[in-house]
Amino acid sequence: RGMADKMLKKAYDQAAKKLPDDVDPADYIVLLPDWGGDVFRAFDVGDVSRKAFMIIIDDEGNVVARQQGGNLSKLALRELDKLI
């Protein structure tokens, strides 16, 4: 869990750097580690024991990106750029 927390912080920091200086990143970026599995079940996320899974949801509740494994940071930054 410690490694996952570090990766989440890094992804958050990278995404926050892309925002304008007068914007609070907390208003636009939410990373939700789902240690209990409730969100995983709601979004039909499978096994994440070997590969992380990411879902990006827009302000209207639409899933705009979902991916398991690969370069999740790159996908997150690309998709968040589209939403800003």
Buried (B, 14 or more C-beta within 10 A) or exposed (E): EEEEEEBBEEBBEBBBEBBEEEEEBEEBBEEEEBEEEEEBEEEEBEEBEEEBBBBBBEEEEEEEBBBBEEEBBEBBBEBBEEEE
